[in-house]
Amino acid sequence: MILETIVTTQNSEGVVHIAPMGIHVEGDSFIILPFRPSTTLNNFLETKVGVINYCDDVRVFAGCLTGRRDWPLSPAQEISGKVLECALAHSEVEIERIEENATRPKLFCKTVHTAIHAPFKGFNRAQFAVLEAAILISRLELLPLQKIESEIEYLRIGLEKTAGERELEAWGWIMEVLENFKGKTVA
Ligand SMILES: Cc1cc2nc3c(=O)[nH]c(=O)nc-3n(C[C@H](O)[C@H](O)[C@H](O)COP(=O)(O)O)c2cc1C
């Protein structure tokens, strides 16, 4: 199974990096698969540790992809790292093994500490819509614009029926990037 999470890492000088990552879950272990080039990958290679944050505030996902990476953080407990303050729960992980790959290496992690901060409050279709739209805009250069636009129109249905303020704000950031991209490709 793949879980959409926010991974926080830092380099050997303590500079923190926040990135949405789809984490492959195998029992108690995780595999993180960053596409090269990746700051997340570089940080894991430097420090061997990071934090997987389980977060239902989709503004963090959309924000990281639209230049808004400044989210409140607090210190991790068992590793030198940072936890996203809005995370419902988090796992502090250590890299056990790396499977090298020129495009997308596999980082096999073991959990050293997990903490729960707030209850899971149920599924929301607008959150799904924002996650999918965020993934689409991370592929603007790779996918045909027509496909992106038709998928956005479908996702908009669930969004408009079920969104709260956080989801609407996140959606707005994504639409801004899409409109700018369209402006550039038409010009
Ligand atoms: C829901 C979601 C899941 C993502 N999963 C991955 C992933 O598994 N691997 C990856 O390299 N990028 C993934 N991305 C895109 C990265 O978050 C984005 O490209 C980021 O800048 C990664 O590069 P970095 O490590 O240099 O920050 C995902 C984006 C979203 C919105």
The ligand as an SDF file (V2000), in Angstrom:
LIG
                    3D

 31 33  0  0  0  0  0  0  0  0999 V2000
    0.8000   13.3790   -2.9220 C   0  0  0  0  0  0  0  0  0  0  0  0
    2.1950   13.5210   -3.4870 C   0  0  0  0  0  0  0  0  0  0  0  0
    3.0560   12.4260   -3.4750 C   0  0  0  0  0  0  0  0  0  0  0  0
    4.3580   12.5310   -3.9850 C   0  0  0  0  0  0  0  0  0  0  0  0
    5.1950   11.4480   -3.9590 N   0  0  0  0  0  0  0  0  0  0  0  0
    6.4680   11.5590   -4.4130 C   0  0  0  0  0  0  0  0  0  0  0  0
    7.3650   10.4550   -4.3440 C   0  0  0  0  0  0  0  0  0  0  0  0
    7.0230    9.3600   -3.8880 O   0  0  0  0  0  0  0  0  0  0  0  0
    8.6290   10.6510   -4.8010 N   0  0  0  0  0  0  0  0  0  0  0  0
    9.0490   11.8610   -5.3070 C   0  0  0  0  0  0  0  0  0  0  0  0
   10.2190   11.9850   -5.6840 O   0  0  0  0  0  0  0  0  0  0  0  0
    8.2110   12.9020   -5.3940 N   0  0  0  0  0  0  0  0  0  0  0  0
    6.9500   12.7930   -4.9550 C   0  0  0  0  0  0  0  0  0  0  0  0
    6.0940   13.8670   -5.0370 N   0  0  0  0  0  0  0  0  0  0  0  0
    6.5900   15.1520   -5.6000 C   0  0  0  0  0  0  0  0  0  0  0  0
    7.5420   15.7920   -4.6070 C   0  0  0  0  0  0  0  0  0  0  0  0
    6.9280   16.1130   -3.3750 O   0  0  0  0  0  0  0  0  0  0  0  0
    8.1990   17.0650   -5.1510 C   0  0  0  0  0  0  0  0  0  0  0  0
    8.6340   16.8640   -6.4580 O   0  0  0  0  0  0  0  0  0  0  0  0
    9.3350   17.4150   -4.2560 C   0  0  0  0  0  0  0  0  0  0  0  0
    9.8690   18.6410   -4.6400 O   0  0  0  0  0  0  0  0  0  0  0  0
   10.3590   16.2720   -4.2150 C   0  0  0  0  0  0  0  0  0  0  0  0
   11.6550   16.6680   -4.4230 O   0  0  0  0  0  0  0  0  0  0  0  0
   12.6330   17.0490   -3.2180 P   0  0  0  0  0  0  0  0  0  0  0  0
   12.9770   15.8480   -2.4280 O   0  0  0  0  0  0  0  0  0  0  0  0
   13.8040   17.6460   -3.9150 O   0  0  0  0  0  0  0  0  0  0  0  0
   11.8490   18.0640   -2.4350 O   0  0  0  0  0  0  0  0  0  0  0  0
    4.7960   13.7710   -4.5340 C   0  0  0  0  0  0  0  0  0  0  0  0
    3.9220   14.8720   -4.5440 C   0  0  0  0  0  0  0  0  0  0  0  0
    2.6350   14.7450   -4.0280 C   0  0  0  0  0  0  0  0  0  0  0  0
    1.7210   15.9430   -4.0490 C   0  0  0  0  0  0  0  0  0  0  0  0
  1  2  1  0
  2  3  1  0
  2 30  2  0
  3  4  2  0
  4  5  1  0
  4 28  1  0
  5  6  2  0
  6  7  1  0
  6 13  1  0
  7  8  2  0
  7  9  1  0
  9 10  1  0
 10 11  2  0
 10 12  1  0
 12 13  2  0
 13 14  1  0
 14 15  1  0
 14 28  1  0
 15 16  1  0
 16 17  1  0
 16 18  1  0
 18 19  1  0
 18 20  1  0
 20 21  1  0
 20 22  1  0
 22 23  1  0
 23 24  1  0
 24 25  2  0
 24 26  1  0
 24 27  1  0
 28 29  2  0
 29 30  1  0
 30 31  1  0
M  END
$$$$
